Amino acid sequence: MVTLFGLSWPMNIIRSVRSRTARGKSIVFLCFIWLGYIAGILSKIAAGSITYVFFFYILNILMVSADMILYFRNRRLDRLADGQS
């Protein structure tokens, strides 16, 4: 599940870079996903079951974090395009 779900993040990041807009994105959704990965990472650490899956949790949270950064960049670009500062 984590591996297949993680395949969507690179495509989402590419879309965010190319579109240069935050319209249609939800920072709340991204925060919930980010928190879900944190919970998964903490559960793996607490259970002492750090396997190859742990790597995918880390990789996915990094990609979600990148998409969150792009959200704020794109929101700023949206404001500039609308003539606001």
Biopython code that builds the backbone (N, CA, C, O; Angstrom):
import numpy as np
from Bio.PDB.StructureBuilder import StructureBuilder

atoms = [
    (1, "MET", "N", (0.840, -1.189, 0.000)),
    (1, "MET", "CA", (0.000, 0.000, 0.000)),
    (1, "MET", "C", (0.875, 1.239, 0.000)),
    (1, "MET", "O", (0.668, 2.146, -0.806)),
    (2, "VAL", "N", (1.853, 1.286, 0.898)),
    (2, "VAL", "CA", (2.708, 2.463, 0.993)),
    (2, "VAL", "C", (3.490, 2.669, -0.302)),
    (2, "VAL", "O", (3.655, 3.802, -0.755)),
    (3, "THR", "N", (3.967, 1.589, -0.891)),
    (3, "THR", "CA", (4.730, 1.688, -2.130)),
    (3, "THR", "C", (3.868, 2.206, -3.271)),
    (3, "THR", "O", (4.260, 3.143, -3.967)),
    (4, "LEU", "N", (2.713, 1.615, -3.467)),
    (4, "LEU", "CA", (1.841, 2.039, -4.565)),
    (4, "LEU", "C", (1.288, 3.442, -4.347)),
    (4, "LEU", "O", (1.192, 4.230, -5.288)),
    (5, "PHE", "N", (0.927, 3.750, -3.112)),
    (5, "PHE", "CA", (0.429, 5.090, -2.815)),
    (5, "PHE", "C", (1.525, 6.119, -3.079)),
    (5, "PHE", "O", (1.257, 7.222, -3.554)),
    (6, "GLY", "N", (2.760, 5.743, -2.764)),
    (6, "GLY", "CA", (3.885, 6.641, -2.975)),
    (6, "GLY", "C", (4.184, 6.946, -4.427)),
    (6, "GLY", "O", (4.823, 7.955, -4.726)),
    (7, "LEU", "N", (3.740, 6.104, -5.326)),
    (7, "LEU", "CA", (3.965, 6.366, -6.751)),
    (7, "LEU", "C", (3.210, 7.596, -7.252)),
    (7, "LEU", "O", (3.599, 8.193, -8.257)),
    (8, "SER", "N", (2.149, 7.975, -6.570)),
    (8, "SER", "CA", (1.375, 9.134, -7.011)),
    (8, "SER", "C", (2.054, 10.455, -6.653)),
    (8, "SER", "O", (1.796, 11.465, -7.309)),
    (9, "TRP", "N", (2.906, 10.477, -5.640)),
    (9, "TRP", "CA", (3.507, 11.747, -5.206)),
    (9, "TRP", "C", (4.432, 12.373, -6.231)),
    (9, "TRP", "O", (4.348, 13.585, -6.434)),
    (10, "PRO", "N", (5.315, 11.624, -6.898)),
    (10, "PRO", "CA", (6.147, 12.286, -7.918)),
    (10, "PRO", "C", (5.310, 12.949, -9.015)),
    (10, "PRO", "O", (5.641, 14.037, -9.484)),
    (11, "MET", "N", (4.235, 12.292, -9.414)),
    (11, "MET", "CA", (3.366, 12.890, -10.438)),
    (11, "MET", "C", (2.697, 14.152, -9.907)),
    (11, "MET", "O", (2.549, 15.133, -10.636)),
    (12, "ASN", "N", (2.300, 14.130, -8.660)),
    (12, "ASN", "CA", (1.664, 15.283, -8.040)),
    (12, "ASN", "C", (2.649, 16.446, -7.913)),
    (12, "ASN", "O", (2.279, 17.600, -8.129)),
    (13, "ILE", "N", (3.888, 16.147, -7.568)),
    (13, "ILE", "CA", (4.917, 17.179, -7.454)),
    (13, "ILE", "C", (5.193, 17.797, -8.817)),
    (13, "ILE", "O", (5.297, 19.018, -8.933)),
    (14, "ILE", "N", (5.313, 16.975, -9.841)),
    (14, "ILE", "CA", (5.541, 17.477, -11.199)),
    (14, "ILE", "C", (4.395, 18.385, -11.617)),
    (14, "ILE", "O", (4.618, 19.436, -12.218)),
    (15, "ARG", "N", (3.171, 17.983, -11.303)),
    (15, "ARG", "CA", (2.003, 18.803, -11.638)),
    (15, "ARG", "C", (2.057, 20.149, -10.922)),
    (15, "ARG", "O", (1.736, 21.181, -11.512)),
    (16, "SER", "N", (2.463, 20.142, -9.654)),
    (16, "SER", "CA", (2.563, 21.385, -8.891)),
    (16, "SER", "C", (3.628, 22.314, -9.463)),
    (16, "SER", "O", (3.432, 23.528, -9.523)),
    (17, "VAL", "N", (4.752, 21.744, -9.883)),
    (17, "VAL", "CA", (5.826, 22.549, -10.466)),
    (17, "VAL", "C", (5.374, 23.157, -11.783)),
    (17, "VAL", "O", (5.580, 24.346, -12.023)),
    (18, "ARG", "N", (4.766, 22.358, -12.629)),
    (18, "ARG", "CA", (4.368, 22.832, -13.958)),
    (18, "ARG", "C", (3.187, 23.788, -13.935)),
    (18, "ARG", "O", (3.168, 24.761, -14.690)),
    (19, "SER", "N", (2.211, 23.532, -13.091)),
    (19, "SER", "CA", (0.994, 24.346, -13.097)),
    (19, "SER", "C", (1.226, 25.731, -12.501)),
    (19, "SER", "O", (0.581, 26.696, -12.911)),
    (20, "ARG", "N", (2.145, 25.839, -11.535)),
    (20, "ARG", "CA", (2.454, 27.104, -10.871)),
    (20, "ARG", "C", (1.217, 27.754, -10.249)),
    (20, "ARG", "O", (1.106, 28.979, -10.200)),
    (21, "THR", "N", (0.296, 26.923, -9.780)),
    (21, "THR", "CA", (-0.891, 27.424, -9.093)),
    (21, "THR", "C", (-1.251, 26.484, -7.945)),
    (21, "THR", "O", (-1.020, 25.276, -8.004)),
    (22, "ALA", "N", (-1.823, 27.077, -6.903)),
    (22, "ALA", "CA", (-2.284, 26.276, -5.760)),
    (22, "ALA", "C", (-3.770, 25.993, -5.863)),
    (22, "ALA", "O", (-4.336, 25.303, -5.015)),
    (23, "ARG", "N", (-4.399, 26.519, -6.891)),
    (23, "ARG", "CA", (-5.838, 26.293, -7.057)),
    (23, "ARG", "C", (-6.112, 24.806, -7.242)),
    (23, "ARG", "O", (-5.444, 24.129, -8.024)),
    (24, "GLY", "N", (-7.095, 24.317, -6.517)),
    (24, "GLY", "CA", (-7.450, 22.909, -6.590)),
    (24, "GLY", "C", (-6.686, 22.035, -5.613)),
    (24, "GLY", "O", (-6.923, 20.829, -5.540)),
    (25, "LYS", "N", (-5.773, 22.631, -4.864)),
    (25, "LYS", "CA", (-5.010, 21.894, -3.862)),
    (25, "LYS", "C", (-5.562, 22.215, -2.482)),
    (25, "LYS", "O", (-6.103, 23.298, -2.258)),
    (26, "SER", "N", (-5.427, 21.281, -1.570)),
    (26, "SER", "CA", (-5.870, 21.486, -0.197)),
    (26, "SER", "C", (-4.699, 21.247, 0.750)),
    (26, "SER", "O", (-4.194, 20.130, 0.857)),
    (27, "ILE", "N", (-4.274, 22.309, 1.438)),
    (27, "ILE", "CA", (-3.191, 22.163, 2.398)),
    (27, "ILE", "C", (-3.636, 21.312, 3.587)),
    (27, "ILE", "O", (-2.820, 20.622, 4.198)),
    (28, "VAL", "N", (-4.915, 21.362, 3.911)),
    (28, "VAL", "CA", (-5.435, 20.535, 5.010)),
    (28, "VAL", "C", (-5.278, 19.054, 4.660)),
    (28, "VAL", "O", (-4.854, 18.256, 5.496)),
    (29, "PHE", "N", (-5.617, 18.697, 3.437)),
    (29, "PHE", "CA", (-5.457, 17.313, 2.979)),
    (29, "PHE", "C", (-3.996, 16.893, 3.063)),
    (29, "PHE", "O", (-3.691, 15.811, 3.564)),
    (30, "LEU", "N", (-3.088, 17.741, 2.577)),
    (30, "LEU", "CA", (-1.667, 17.420, 2.623)),
    (30, "LEU", "C", (-1.179, 17.257, 4.064)),
    (30, "LEU", "O", (-0.359, 16.385, 4.351)),
    (31, "CYS", "N", (-1.682, 18.094, 4.961)),
    (31, "CYS", "CA", (-1.297, 17.985, 6.376)),
    (31, "CYS", "C", (-1.775, 16.664, 6.980)),
    (31, "CYS", "O", (-1.047, 16.032, 7.746)),
    (32, "PHE", "N", (-2.978, 16.252, 6.644)),
    (32, "PHE", "CA", (-3.481, 14.971, 7.156)),
    (32, "PHE", "C", (-2.647, 13.804, 6.630)),
    (32, "PHE", "O", (-2.334, 12.879, 7.379)),
    (33, "ILE", "N", (-2.293, 13.842, 5.367)),
    (33, "ILE", "CA", (-1.452, 12.792, 4.794)),
    (33, "ILE", "C", (-0.091, 12.787, 5.488)),
    (33, "ILE", "O", (0.431, 11.729, 5.840)),
    (34, "TRP", "N", (0.480, 13.982, 5.681)),
    (34, "TRP", "CA", (1.774, 14.116, 6.340)),
    (34, "TRP", "C", (1.717, 13.526, 7.751)),
    (34, "TRP", "O", (2.606, 12.779, 8.161)),
    (35, "LEU", "N", (0.662, 13.873, 8.482)),
    (35, "LEU", "CA", (0.501, 13.340, 9.844)),
    (35, "LEU", "C", (0.323, 11.818, 9.837)),
    (35, "LEU", "O", (0.793, 11.126, 10.740)),
    (36, "GLY", "N", (-0.353, 11.313, 8.821)),
    (36, "GLY", "CA", (-0.503, 9.858, 8.693)),
    (36, "GLY", "C", (0.838, 9.169, 8.516)),
    (36, "GLY", "O", (1.074, 8.112, 9.102)),
    (37, "TYR", "N", (1.717, 9.755, 7.715)),
    (37, "TYR", "CA", (3.047, 9.184, 7.546)),
    (37, "TYR", "C", (3.859, 9.278, 8.833)),
    (37, "TYR", "O", (4.605, 8.356, 9.164)),
    (38, "ILE", "N", (3.718, 10.389, 9.562)),
    (38, "ILE", "CA", (4.389, 10.515, 10.858)),
    (38, "ILE", "C", (3.922, 9.390, 11.793)),
    (38, "ILE", "O", (4.734, 8.755, 12.467)),
    (39, "ALA", "N", (2.611, 9.156, 11.824)),
    (39, "ALA", "CA", (2.071, 8.086, 12.672)),
    (39, "ALA", "C", (2.633, 6.729, 12.248)),
    (39, "ALA", "O", (2.975, 5.907, 13.098)),
    (40, "GLY", "N", (2.730, 6.493, 10.950)),
    (40, "GLY", "CA", (3.294, 5.234, 10.459)),
    (40, "GLY", "C", (4.752, 5.073, 10.847)),
    (40, "GLY", "O", (5.180, 3.991, 11.249)),
    (41, "ILE", "N", (5.514, 6.150, 10.725)),
    (41, "ILE", "CA", (6.929, 6.112, 11.097)),
    (41, "ILE", "C", (7.082, 5.834, 12.591)),
    (41, "ILE", "O", (7.880, 4.991, 12.999)),
    (42, "LEU", "N", (6.303, 6.556, 13.399)),
    (42, "LEU", "CA", (6.385, 6.357, 14.844)),
    (42, "LEU", "C", (5.954, 4.957, 15.257)),
    (42, "LEU", "O", (6.525, 4.380, 16.183)),
    (43, "SER", "N", (4.955, 4.408, 14.582)),
    (43, "SER", "CA", (4.518, 3.053, 14.925)),
    (43, "SER", "C", (5.585, 2.019, 14.579)),
    (43, "SER", "O", (5.768, 1.047, 15.311)),
    (44, "LYS", "N", (6.291, 2.225, 13.466)),
    (44, "LYS", "CA", (7.373, 1.305, 13.099)),
    (44, "LYS", "C", (8.503, 1.380, 14.129)),
    (44, "LYS", "O", (9.075, 0.362, 14.520)),
    (45, "ILE", "N", (8.813, 2.608, 14.560)),
    (45, "ILE", "CA", (9.875, 2.773, 15.560)),
    (45, "ILE", "C", (9.455, 2.155, 16.893)),
    (45, "ILE", "O", (10.233, 1.437, 17.519)),
    (46, "ALA", "N", (8.215, 2.437, 17.328)),
    (46, "ALA", "CA", (7.727, 1.921, 18.610)),
    (46, "ALA", "C", (7.676, 0.396, 18.625)),
    (46, "ALA", "O", (7.970, -0.232, 19.642)),
    (47, "ALA", "N", (7.305, -0.190, 17.498)),
    (47, "ALA", "CA", (7.202, -1.649, 17.427)),
    (47, "ALA", "C", (8.559, -2.304, 17.190)),
    (47, "ALA", "O", (8.697, -3.523, 17.298)),
    (48, "GLY", "N", (9.547, -1.494, 16.871)),
    (48, "GLY", "CA", (10.872, -2.050, 16.594)),
    (48, "GLY", "C", (10.917, -2.843, 15.308)),
    (48, "GLY", "O", (11.764, -3.721, 15.146)),
    (49, "SER", "N", (10.014, -2.541, 14.394)),
    (49, "SER", "CA", (9.961, -3.287, 13.129)),
    (49, "SER", "C", (10.380, -2.390, 11.968)),
    (49, "SER", "O", (9.606, -2.129, 11.048)),
    (50, "ILE", "N", (11.614, -1.933, 12.038)),
    (50, "ILE", "CA", (12.133, -1.080, 10.972)),
    (50, "ILE", "C", (12.671, -2.000, 9.874)),
    (50, "ILE", "O", (13.749, -2.583, 9.984)),
    (51, "THR", "N", (11.869, -2.102, 8.811)),
    (51, "THR", "CA", (12.220, -2.925, 7.658)),
    (51, "THR", "C", (12.307, -2.019, 6.436)),
    (51, "THR", "O", (12.370, -0.797, 6.574)),
    (52, "TYR", "N", (12.310, -2.599, 5.258)),
    (52, "TYR", "CA", (12.367, -1.818, 4.030)),
    (52, "TYR", "C", (11.155, -0.883, 3.892)),
    (52, "TYR", "O", (11.248, 0.147, 3.224)),
    (53, "VAL", "N", (10.040, -1.225, 4.504)),
    (53, "VAL", "CA", (8.835, -0.396, 4.434)),
    (53, "VAL", "C", (9.092, 0.969, 5.081)),
    (53, "VAL", "O", (8.553, 1.983, 4.639)),
    (54, "PHE", "N", (9.912, 0.984, 6.120)),
    (54, "PHE", "CA", (10.256, 2.232, 6.800)),
    (54, "PHE", "C", (10.854, 3.223, 5.812)),
    (54, "PHE", "O", (10.558, 4.415, 5.883)),
    (55, "PHE", "N", (11.688, 2.751, 4.894)),
    (55, "PHE", "CA", (12.284, 3.607, 3.864)),
    (55, "PHE", "C", (11.202, 4.284, 3.031)),
    (55, "PHE", "O", (11.319, 5.463, 2.698)),
    (56, "PHE", "N", (10.151, 3.544, 2.694)),
    (56, "PHE", "CA", (9.083, 4.117, 1.882)),
    (56, "PHE", "C", (8.277, 5.166, 2.653)),
    (56, "PHE", "O", (7.821, 6.151, 2.074)),
    (57, "TYR", "N", (8.107, 4.953, 3.951)),
    (57, "TYR", "CA", (7.463, 5.981, 4.776)),
    (57, "TYR", "C", (8.275, 7.274, 4.732)),
    (57, "TYR", "O", (7.718, 8.359, 4.567)),
    (58, "ILE", "N", (9.582, 7.152, 4.879)),
    (58, "ILE", "CA", (10.461, 8.329, 4.852)),
    (58, "ILE", "C", (10.415, 8.995, 3.477)),
    (58, "ILE", "O", (10.276, 10.214, 3.375)),
    (59, "LEU", "N", (10.529, 8.198, 2.437)),
    (59, "LEU", "CA", (10.486, 8.738, 1.072)),
    (59, "LEU", "C", (9.163, 9.460, 0.808)),
    (59, "LEU", "O", (9.152, 10.556, 0.248)),
    (60, "ASN", "N", (8.060, 8.850, 1.207)),
    (60, "ASN", "CA", (6.753, 9.455, 0.976)),
    (60, "ASN", "C", (6.571, 10.742, 1.766)),
    (60, "ASN", "O", (6.021, 11.710, 1.241)),
    (61, "ILE", "N", (7.021, 10.773, 3.017)),
    (61, "ILE", "CA", (6.857, 11.997, 3.794)),
    (61, "ILE", "C", (7.711, 13.124, 3.210)),
    (61, "ILE", "O", (7.322, 14.290, 3.273)),
    (62, "LEU", "N", (8.865, 12.786, 2.645)),
    (62, "LEU", "CA", (9.683, 13.798, 1.980)),
    (62, "LEU", "C", (8.975, 14.359, 0.750)),
    (62, "LEU", "O", (9.029, 15.561, 0.490)),
    (63, "MET", "N", (8.315, 13.491, 0.000)),
    (63, "MET", "CA", (7.592, 13.955, -1.186)),
    (63, "MET", "C", (6.377, 14.794, -0.810)),
    (63, "MET", "O", (6.096, 15.796, -1.468)),
    (64, "VAL", "N", (5.655, 14.407, 0.231)),
    (64, "VAL", "CA", (4.518, 15.202, 0.693)),
    (64, "VAL", "C", (5.022, 16.558, 1.187)),
    (64, "VAL", "O", (4.392, 17.584, 0.931)),
    (65, "SER", "N", (6.144, 16.565, 1.887)),
    (65, "SER", "CA", (6.730, 17.819, 2.357)),
    (65, "SER", "C", (7.098, 18.719, 1.190)),
    (65, "SER", "O", (6.871, 19.928, 1.243)),
    (66, "ALA", "N", (7.664, 18.142, 0.135)),
    (66, "ALA", "CA", (7.999, 18.920, -1.063)),
    (66, "ALA", "C", (6.741, 19.499, -1.687)),
    (66, "ALA", "O", (6.740, 20.650, -2.124)),
    (67, "ASP", "N", (5.676, 18.721, -1.735)),
    (67, "ASP", "CA", (4.423, 19.208, -2.306)),
    (67, "ASP", "C", (3.821, 20.325, -1.445)),
    (67, "ASP", "O", (3.200, 21.249, -1.970)),
    (68, "MET", "N", (4.007, 20.238, -0.123)),
    (68, "MET", "CA", (3.532, 21.298, 0.766)),
    (68, "MET", "C", (4.303, 22.600, 0.518)),
    (68, "MET", "O", (3.716, 23.682, 0.499)),
    (69, "ILE", "N", (5.606, 22.486, 0.330)),
    (69, "ILE", "CA", (6.420, 23.665, 0.019)),
    (69, "ILE", "C", (5.974, 24.278, -1.297)),
    (69, "ILE", "O", (5.848, 25.497, -1.414)),
    (70, "LEU", "N", (5.737, 23.429, -2.282)),
    (70, "LEU", "CA", (5.261, 23.918, -3.585)),
    (70, "LEU", "C", (3.889, 24.573, -3.467)),
    (70, "LEU", "O", (3.601, 25.536, -4.179)),
    (71, "TYR", "N", (3.044, 24.065, -2.581)),
    (71, "TYR", "CA", (1.731, 24.676, -2.366)),
    (71, "TYR", "C", (1.899, 26.142, -1.959)),
    (71, "TYR", "O", (1.249, 27.024, -2.519)),
    (72, "PHE", "N", (2.773, 26.395, -0.983)),
    (72, "PHE", "CA", (2.962, 27.764, -0.513)),
    (72, "PHE", "C", (3.625, 28.649, -1.565)),
    (72, "PHE", "O", (3.300, 29.830, -1.685)),
    (73, "ARG", "N", (4.555, 28.072, -2.325)),
    (73, "ARG", "CA", (5.135, 28.829, -3.438)),
    (73, "ARG", "C", (4.066, 29.186, -4.460)),
    (73, "ARG", "O", (3.980, 30.327, -4.913)),
    (74, "ASN", "N", (3.255, 28.199, -4.816)),
    (74, "ASN", "CA", (2.228, 28.429, -5.826)),
    (74, "ASN", "C", (1.142, 29.378, -5.333)),
    (74, "ASN", "O", (0.584, 30.145, -6.117)),
    (75, "ARG", "N", (0.842, 29.329, -4.046)),
    (75, "ARG", "CA", (-0.138, 30.264, -3.494)),
    (75, "ARG", "C", (0.378, 31.694, -3.605)),
    (75, "ARG", "O", (-0.380, 32.612, -3.917)),
    (76, "ARG", "N", (1.671, 31.878, -3.346)),
    (76, "ARG", "CA", (2.286, 33.196, -3.505)),
    (76, "ARG", "C", (2.235, 33.635, -4.957)),
    (76, "ARG", "O", (1.949, 34.797, -5.247)),
    (77, "LEU", "N", (2.511, 32.712, -5.874)),
    (77, "LEU", "CA", (2.430, 33.043, -7.304)),
    (77, "LEU", "C", (1.006, 33.403, -7.710)),
    (77, "LEU", "O", (0.801, 34.296, -8.532)),
    (78, "ASP", "N", (0.015, 32.708, -7.135)),
    (78, "ASP", "CA", (-1.389, 33.034, -7.416)),
    (78, "ASP", "C", (-1.707, 34.448, -6.958)),
    (78, "ASP", "O", (-2.375, 35.198, -7.670)),
    (79, "ARG", "N", (-1.232, 34.815, -5.776)),
    (79, "ARG", "CA", (-1.475, 36.175, -5.264)),
    (79, "ARG", "C", (-0.835, 37.223, -6.137)),
    (79, "ARG", "O", (-1.438, 38.260, -6.413)),
    (80, "LEU", "N", (0.398, 36.960, -6.580)),
    (80, "LEU", "CA", (1.088, 37.892, -7.465)),
    (80, "LEU", "C", (0.358, 38.039, -8.792)),
    (80, "LEU", "O", (0.250, 39.141, -9.330)),
    (81, "ALA", "N", (-0.140, 36.933, -9.313)),
    (81, "ALA", "CA", (-0.874, 36.964, -10.582)),
    (81, "ALA", "C", (-2.193, 37.729, -10.442)),
    (81, "ALA", "O", (-2.660, 38.354, -11.394)),
    (82, "ASP", "N", (-2.788, 37.674, -9.249)),
    (82, "ASP", "CA", (-4.027, 38.389, -8.997)),
    (82, "ASP", "C", (-3.795, 39.850, -8.626)),
    (82, "ASP", "O", (-4.754, 40.594, -8.426)),
    (83, "GLY", "N", (-2.518, 40.273, -8.530)),
    (83, "GLY", "CA", (-2.191, 41.654, -8.235)),
    (83, "GLY", "C", (-2.165, 41.988, -6.759)),
    (83, "GLY", "O", (-2.215, 43.163, -6.396)),
    (84, "GLN", "N", (-2.088, 40.982, -5.898)),
    (84, "GLN", "CA", (-2.010, 41.203, -4.453)),
    (84, "GLN", "C", (-0.582, 40.918, -4.002)),
    (84, "GLN", "O", (0.180, 40.227, -4.680)),
    (85, "SER", "N", (-0.238, 41.477, -2.822)),
    (85, "SER", "CA", (1.090, 41.171, -2.292)),
    (85, "SER", "C", (1.040, 40.312, -1.090)),
    (85, "SER", "O", (2.083, 39.971, -0.532)),
]
sb = StructureBuilder()
sb.init_structure("model")
sb.init_model(0)
sb.init_chain("A")
sb.init_seg("    ")
for serial, (resi, resn, name, xyz) in enumerate(atoms, 1):
    if name == "N":
        sb.init_residue(resn, " ", resi, " ")
    sb.init_atom(name, np.array(xyz, "f"), 0.0, 1.0, " ", f" {name:<3s}", serial, name[0])
structure = sb.get_structure()
